[in-house]
């Protein structure tokens, strides 16, 4: 079976390379531990005003990127479905000649070894513009076997180093005539700057010396705005929905990479202010039952830095409301999972009025800290056992955040059951027969 998998991967890689070679678009690769999907999506909004765009749209893996290039969507990942994909891939290389100017590829790593690492993804595509959002602990359990240290803090340091070694390749592999867009505030990223042969463009929320510097960030319940400086000039941007402060990074990554593709600052800002939207389950805002407001972040894997940022946003925009966080486990973190979940517990106490914890990791590592601090919360092993209590606890005017890793939890079901208008369920993440079946399996 393993040999067959390798053959299928090789087959898809060769055909997708051939397909993108036929089209020869400008390739923009977006990597990092968090913010990849948002940055890629914002890039498509900006560049789509001026160019014909193809985007990987969340397909960021060793199979996802080739299938994206070949414009093939799996149905149910069954044996028959894979046979269909194999046949269709060959037909695509022969008959699909649809042209586009730019291919935006989200490039996600799940481990240190091929085909789960950045080295393998770079065998499929060779970006000319690379964006590295940040480097933090995500999918750390797959790096754990390579770590030699037994002391937790030193393990965390080594895990970060191993992750950075792979993530940084999206910048260090760029050609000399390419452009590397990076986060100047990320301590792991800047360790690799000397290895980048391409032009570099820095983004920061802290360092005024960066090429793009964000300042005066203001977040409200209906808007997010900030000023940024570039080449000695200040620019303002306003988005009509609540966003966490760290979202300024994604916006600046997208603007700075777009400039390298021939779009001006003014054009980029206008495109975002006019057409801004987010993929389903990534900070979507819905009206809920009893006059509540729901912030739906149920698609993304829950990783520490974005989760802490969203909790800070909840506190900032919900000063006059009761703030409820419905949070599921952060998965695939390995030996550092206890420590990172404990940091979430501390942030919950600081920012929220009530919490609902779903999943064994939340129960094991977060609940004890909330108990110790006499913080109000409920805990449940899964969605099924939580749903009745969640419905009961909602009060008029509540501000509700829903966020978790997706595997087995599927907390979009929490959002769905709290919607004021059931028609909004079409705008939730993971729609379709395949995901309906997955959700049914975890009831």
N, C-alpha and C positions, 0 to 999 in steps of 0.2 A: 504493500500500500504506500509506503514512504517513497519508493522508487517512482510509482505512478504520480504522486504529488509533485515530485521534483521535475518529472517530464512535462506535466501540465504547466507548471510555473515557467519552465524554460520555453515551452511553446508559446505561451502568452507573452512572455518578455520579448522574444524575437519578433513576433507579429506586431506587437505594439510599437516596437522600435522602428519597424518598417513602415507602419502607418504614420507615425509622427515624422518620419523622414520624408515621406511623400508630401506632407503639408508644409513642413519646415517653418513652424511658427516661432515667435519669440517665446521662450519658456521661462516662467517665473515660478520658482519653488519656494514654498513656505513651510518651514519646520519650527520645532520648539515644543516644549512640554505643555503649553496651554496657549490659547489664542490663535491657533492655526486656522480653524474654521472661520472665525470671525474676520481675521485679516484677509483670508482668501476671498470671502464673500464681499467685503468692502472693496477689494481690488476689482472684482468683477463689476461692481456698481460704477466705479469711477471709469475704468477702461472701456466699459461697454457703451459709453456715450460716444466714443470716438472710433472704437475698433470692434471687429467681430471677435468674440471671446468664446473660448471653451474652458470650462472649469471642472475640476475633478469632483466638486460638490460633496466633500466628505469622504470620498473614496481615496484613502490615503495609504493603503497597504500594498504588499507585494502582489496581491490579486486586484485590489481596488483600482490602482493606477492604470494597469494595462486594460482592464475592462472599461475604464473611463475613456481612455484614448481610443479604444475600439468601439465606443458607444454601445456597449452591451450591458444590459441590466439583468442580473440574476433574478429568478422568480422565487425559488425555494431552496436552492443549493442541494437539491437531490441528485442522485446519480444521473437520472434522465436529463435534469436541467444542465448538468455539467457537459453531457454529450451535446446538447443543443448549443451551449456556449462555445465548445471546441469547433463545431462545424461553422457556426456563425462567424467566429473570429477569422477563419480562413476566407469566408466570403467577403468579409469587410475589407481585408487587405487587397482583394481583387477589384471590388466594385465601389467602395466608399471613397469618393474623392472630394468630399465636402471641405471647402477651404475655411480657415479661420486665421486671424492674425496673431493671437496670443493664447497660449495654453497656461492656465494657472493651476499648479499642482500642489495640493496639500500633501505633505510628506511626513507620515507618522511612523515612529519606531516603537516596537514592542519588546525589544530585547537586544543583546549585544552581538548575536550571531545571525548570519544569513539564514533565511531570507527576511528576517524580522528587523534588520538594522538599516541604517542609512546607506551603508556601503552597497547593499543590494539595490535599494531604490535608485541609486545613482547609476546603476547598470542599465536601468530602464530609460531614464531621462537625464539630460544634462542641462540644468538651468543656466541661463545667462545672467539672470537676476535672482539672487537668493536672499530670503528674509529669515532670520532666526529670532523668534519672539522672546524666548527665555529658556532657561534650563533649570528644571527642578525635579523632584522625585516623583516619577510617574512610571508605572509598570515595573517598579523596582524589584519585585519578586523574581523577575527573569534575569536580573543582574546579580542577585544575591549569591548564586553559586560561585561567582568569580571573586567575591570579596573575601579577603584573608583575615581582616581584623575582627575581633570578637567584642571589643568595647563599642557600645552603641553609637556614640558620637563619632568615633573614627570610622565605623561602618557607614554612617550617613555621608561622611566626607568622601569615602572611597566610592560609594554608590553614585554620588553626584559627579565625581571625576569620570567614572565609566560611562555615565549617561552623556556627559559633555563631550567625551571622545567621539561618540557617534553623532550627536546632534550637530556638532560644529562642522562636520564634513560638508554640510550643505553650503557653507561659506568658503571653507578652505579648498574645495574642489572647483570653485568657479574659475573660468578663464581670465586671463589678464585684462581682456576688454569687457569683462563683466562687472557687476556691481553687487556688493555685499551690504545689505541693510541689517543693522544689528542694534541690540538694546544695550546702551552704554551703562545702564544701571544694574545689569546682570553680571555678578562677579565671576560666574563660571565662563560666560561668553568672552569677556575681555581677556581671559588667559590665552585665547587662541588668535588674537588680532595679528600677532606677528607672523602667523602662518597663512594669512590671507593675501593672495597675489592680486586680487581684483581691487577696483576702486571701493572705498568704504564710505558708508553713510550712516551716521549715528543718530539714535533717537533717545531722548531722555525726559523724565519728569523731574529730575533732580539737578542735572549738570548743565549750567548755562552755556558751556563751551560746546555742547553737542550741535550737530547740524540742524536737528529739529528739536526744539525745546518747548515742552508744554507748560503753561502756567495759568494761574487764575481759574482752576477747575471748579465748576459749580454744578451740583447735581440737585435736581428737584424731582418731585413726583411726576412731573409731566415733561421734563426736559433735562438735557445734559449739554453744557457748553464750556468751552475753554478757549484760551488764546495760545497760539504757538508762534515762535519766532524761527525764521529761516533766512539766511543771507542778510541779516540786519534789518529785516522787515517783520512786522507783526501781522498775524492773520487771526480772525475770529471764526469759530464754527459753532453752530447750534443744532443739536439733534432733538427732535420732539418725542423723546421717551426717556425714562430713567435708565441710567447706566452707572456701573461702578467706576471709580476714578481710574482704575487700571485700563479701562477701555480706551483711554486716550492713547495708550501705546498702539493698539490695533489700528486706530484711525491714522496715527502718524506713520506707522509702517506702510499702510496702504497708500497714503499720499506721497510719501518719499519714493516708494517703488514706482508709482505711477509717473512721477516726474522723470524717472529714468527711461520710461517708455514713451515720453513725449507729451505728457499732459501737464498743464500749468497748475500752480497752486490754486488759482481762482477757479479753474475748470473743475478741479478735484473737489473743492469745497462745495461748489454749486451742485455737483452731481450727488454728493452725500446728503446735503441738506434737502434736496428735492426728492431723492429716490431711496433714502435710507430705509432699510428693513433688515431683519435678521432671519436666518433659517429657523425652522420650527424647533422649539424647545431650548432656544438659546436667548434667554432674557426676554421672551415674549411677555406681553402684559395683557391680562384679560379681566373683564368684570366678573366677579364671583357672586355666589349666593349671599343674601343678607347685606348687600351693599359692600361686600368685601372687594379687595383688589388682589389679583394673583400675579406674582412674578414667576414665570415658568422657565426654569433652567434645568429641566428634567432630561434633556438629551445628553449634555456633556458628561464625560467622566468627571467625577468630583475629585479634583486635585486641590492641594492645600492653598496655594496662593490665590487662585481665582475665587475659591470658596470664602476665604477670609475677606477678600475685597467685596464680594457681593453682600456679606453680612454687614460690613461697614456701610455699604450703600443703603441697606435696609434701615439701619439706625439713622442715617442722615436724612433720608427722604420721608421717614415715617415718624417724625417727632411727635405728631399729634394723633398717632394711631397705635393700636395694640399690634405688636409685631410678632408674628408666628413663623418659625422656621421649621419646615418639614424636610428633614435631612436623612438621606440614606448613606450607607457605607461608602467610604473611599476604598476602592478595590485595588488589588495587584500591587500593593506597596511593600509586601514582604516584611522583613524584620523591623523596618522603621514605622510600620503601621501604628503600633500603640502610641508612639511619641507624637505622630502627626494628628491622630484623632484627639489626643489630649489638648493639642493647640486649638482644635476646633471647639472643644468644650469651653475653653477659656474665652474664646471669641463669642460664643453663644451667650455666655453670661454677661459679657460686656455690651452686646448689641441688641438682644432680643428680650421679649417679655414672656415668651412661652416657646417650647420646642416639642416637636414630635420626632422621635428617633426611630428609624426603621432599618433593621438589619442586625446581624449578630455582632459586627464590629462596633457599631454605634452602641449597642447594649453593653458590650464588654469594656470598652475603653472610654466612652463619653459619659454614659449614664452615671458611673460612680462619682465623677467629678461634679456633675450637676447635683447629685444627692448631697454630697459633702457641702456644697455651697447653698443648699436649700433652694435651688432653682426649680421652677414649675415646669414639668415635662411629663410626657408619656413615652413609653418605649414598647416596640413591637418587633418580632422577628421578621415579619413580612408585610406586604401591603394588605393582604386579605384580613389579617387580624387587626389592622389599624383603621380600616375605612369607616366603620361605624362611629368610633370615638372621634375621628377627625371631623366628621359631619356634625357631631354633637357640640364640639367645642367652639365652632365658628360663631363669632358675635358680629353684630352690625358694625361695619366700618373697618374690620380687620385688614391688615396688610400681610399677605401670606407669601412666603418664599418656598418654592419646591425645588430641591436639588439633590442629585445623587449620581453615583455610577450607574450605568444602565444594566449591567449583567444581572439578570434574574429579578431585579427590583422593579424596573419599568414604572417609575413614579409619575409618568404622564397620566396614569390612571387616577392619581390623586387630583391632578388638575382637572381632568375630565368630569369627575363627580362633583366638583365644586363650581363648575361654570354656570353663570347666570343664563347664558344662551347656549343650548346644546349644539347649535349649528357651528359654534366656534371649535368643536372637536375636530373639524376638518383641518384646522390650522395647528394641530398638535403634532408632535414628532412620532415617527415609527407608525405610519399608517399602512394599511393593506393587509392582505390575507396572511402573508408570512408572519408579520408581527402580531396579528390577532392570535395566531396559533401559539406563538411564543408566550404571549401574555396568559393565554389560557392554561398553558403548562405550569405556570407559576402561581395559580390561584390557590 
